[in-house]
Amino acid sequence: VDIQNPARKDIDDLRRSFRFHPLVLDELLIPAWRPKVERFPDYLSLILYYPVYSKERKETRPRELDILVTKDALITVHYSSIIPVKALFDKCTVYPEARSNYLGQSSGYLLFHILSGFWKQSLLKLTRVGLKIDQIEEKIFQGEERAQVREISLAKADVINFWRIVEPQGKILQQLQKEGVDFFGPDVEPYLSDIMDDYNQAVHELETARETMQALEQTNNSLLTAKTNEVVRLLTVLSTLVLPLTFIASIFGMNTILPLGDRPKDFWFVMAAMGTAAILMYFFFKRKRWV
């Protein structure tokens, strides 16, 4: 059973069809804030979160997936579409052979396929994160450091949001692995271990992405600082070169009697002095390797 946007009527139908605790059913109508798994005598209750990327906001946000599973039935409840759940539901609806495969075995087997698709789709989403990081790295070393400051910030926020969704679910999956074996039997242990492997791979890729983003941010900041220092150094050298010229021009601009200035050739003499001072300053900077 798959329920999207649950209403009170849906909860009442579940109450009549199954022996779920009223508190568990009422929780389906209220968005939860934390993942969890609870073991009851006749069923398991799970709350998981699926990462969804918004192209408009350029960020990853969680979508809640509630699962109630008995020995012979499985109910998924969610407020928005979740791709792996919808894909499996559509397969079972359209293709008889898929329906026979997924629904013809135990509910633990069906739970495995839902959770397996859940985490494999999450790994595919991490491929997008990796491609974005590669693009940022390429543009950084193409001289687009300033333009990448915003892109780095958005990518870091995306990785952090992804991490905040995925990481807390590790303990839940570990608990599910333990409770699932007790509830369904030892046959499901390899399937639950496979889910843990996908989860651990997702966590590993997120840690790598997070460390890579930190390194790229530091590299980008270093390149920006180096460019800024280069500009400041150039402006400082130019200002210093102009300083003696300004000084000489200021002296001859004073409204007093000066030793030069009453003959036509004196102007060129002053210009030559200013040029000589500038050349001497330039060679001085050159010798000090400041330019």
N, C-alpha and C positions, 0 to 999 in steps of 0.2 A: 504494500500500500504506500503510495506517495502522495503527500498532502502539501500543497503550496498555499501560502497565506491562510493558515488555519483559522477557522471561525468556531464559535461555540457549538454549532451544529456538528462540525467534524469531531470535536472532543466528545460530544454526547454519543456519536456513533461508535467511537473507540471504546467508550465506557460500556456500551451495551455488548460489544463484540469481544472484548478482552477483559482480563482481570487485572488491569493496571490500577495502581494506587491513585486516588483522586488528586493528591498533591502533585504527583508526576504529570498527570494529564493537564492540570491547571498551569503548570510551568510551560507547557507548549504554547500557550497564548501570550507569554511574556518573554521578550528577548532576554537571554542570559548574558552574563558578562565574563564567565570563565568556563573553560572546558572541564568536563568531569565524566566519570563513569561510575555507575552505581549497580551493585548486584542485589537482585531480589530473588526470592525463591523460584519464581517462574519466568523471569525475564531479566534482561540487562537494559539499562538506560544510559545513553551516551549523548554528550553535547560536544561537538567538534566545530572547528572554524576553518572555512575555505578561503584562501587569499584570492581576491579579485582586483584586477588592475583597471583603474579609470583613466582613459586617454585624455579626457577633458581636464581632470584635476592632476594628472600625472602622479598618482599615488595608489598604493595598494591598501585595500580595506577588507575586513573580515566579513564573511557571510556565515551565519549560524546554520548548522545542520544538526537536528535532533534525530536520534535513532532509538527506537524501541524494538527489541528483538526477543522473541520467545523461541521455544524449541522448533516451532513449525511456521512462524510468521515473522515478517520484518516490516516495520513501519518507519518511513522517513518523513520528517516534517521540516519545512524551511519556509522562509519569508520571501526569498528571491530565488531565481533560477540558479541552480548549481550544475555546471556542465557535466561532470562525470555521473551524477545521479540521473540527470535527464537523459544522457546518452544510453545508460543501461536500461532505464525505464522504456525508452523508445524502442530499443532492440527487442525487449520482451513483448512489447505491444505489436510490433510490425512483423517480426520473424518468428514463426513457430519453433524452428530449431533452436534459436537463441532462448526462447521461453522455456523449452524443454531442458536446455543445458543449465540455465541459471536457477530456474525454479524447481527443477526436478530433483534437486539434491537438498541437503540440509540448509537451514537458515544460517548456520555458521559459514557455509560455503558462499552463500549470497552476500553475507556481511563482508567477507573477505574481498569479493569483487568490487563492492562499493568503495571500501576503504583503499583498495589497491588503485582503483581509478582516481580516487581522491588525491592520493599522494603522487601518483605518476603525472597527473595534470599539474600538480604543484611544481614538480621538477621541470616540466616543460615551460612553466612560467619563469622559472629561474634562468632558463636559456635566454629569454628576453632580457633579463637583468644583465647577464654576461655580455650579450651583444651591445647593450647600451654602454657598458664599461669599456668595451673595446673601442667604440666610437669616440668616447671621451678621451681615451688615451691617445688615439691617433690624432685628434684635433689639437690636443695639448702640444704635441711635438711638431705640429704644422704652424705654430705661432699664433694660435687662437686662444691664448691663456685667458684673456679677459672675458671672452664670450663663454668660456667653459665654467666660470665661477658659479653661475646660476645652474647650469646643467649638473655640475658636481653636487650642489646642494640638493637638487631634486632627486638625483640618483641615490644620494646618501639617505634621504628621508624615505625613499622607496624601500631600500634595503632594511632600514631600521623597522619600518612598519611590517615588512615581510617577516622579519625576525621576531617581532612581538607577537605575531599571529602563530608562527610555527613552533617556536621554542617551548612555550608552556604546555604544549600537547604531548611532549615526550613522556612525562610521568603518567599521563592518562593512557597512552598506548602501552606502556609497560604494565600498568595495572590491568588493562584489557587483556594483555597477553596471559597474565596469571589467571584472571577471573574467567577468561574465555575457555581456557583448557579445562577448568573445573566445571564450567557450565555446559560446554558442547562435547567435551571429551578430548582425549589426546590426539585425535585425528586432525584437529584444526591447528595444532601447534606449529607445523611448518608454514601454514598460511599466515598466521599471526607474526611469525618470525620474519617472513618476507615483507610484511607491512613495516615492521620495525627497521628493516634494512633500507627501505625507501625513505622512511623518516630520517634516519641517520645520514643518508646521502644528502637529503635536503638541508639538514643542519650544517653539514660539512661545507656544502656549496655556499650557504649563506655566510658562514664564518670567513670563507675565502673571499667572497664579494665584499664583505665589510672591511677586511684588512686591505684589500686592493684599493677600495675607495679612499681609505685613510692615506695610503701611500700616494695615490694620485693627487689628492688634495694637497699634501705636503709638497709634492713635486711642482704642482701648478702654482702654489704660493711662492715657492723658491724662484721659479722662472719669472713670476710677476715682480718679485722683489728685485731680482737681478736687472730686469728691464727698467724698473723705476730708478734704481741706483745708477744705471748707465745714463739715463736722462738727466738726473740731478748732477752727476759728474760733468756731463757735457755743458750744462748750463753754468755750473760753477767755473769751469775753465773759460768759457766765453765771457762771463762777468769779470773774471780776473784779467783777461786780456784787454778788455775795454776800460778797466779801472785807470791805468796810467794815461790812456788817451783822454779820458774824461778829466783827469787831474790837470794835464797840460792845457787842454782846451779851457778849463775853468780859470787857470792863471791868466791866460791871454784874453779872457773875456772880462777881466776885472777893470773897473772904471778908474784906472790909475796910469801913471806914466811908466811904460815898460821899456826895456832896452831894445826890443825889436818891435816892429809894427809900423814904422814910418816909411818903409821902402817896399816896392812891389815884390821883391824877391824874398822878403822876410816870411811871407805866407808859405812859400814852398819850403823854406828852411824849417818852419814849425811843423809842416806836414811830414817832412823827412824825419824829424825827431820823433814824432808820434809813431810813424811806421817802424823806425828802428827799435823803439821801445817795445812795440807789439811783437816784432820778430824775435828780439832777445827773450821776451817772456815765453814765446812759443817754444824756442829751443830749450829753455830752462825746464819747461814742463815735459818736453820730449825726453830730456836726459833723465828726469825723475820718473819716466814712464807713466805719467799721468794722462797722456794722450796717445 
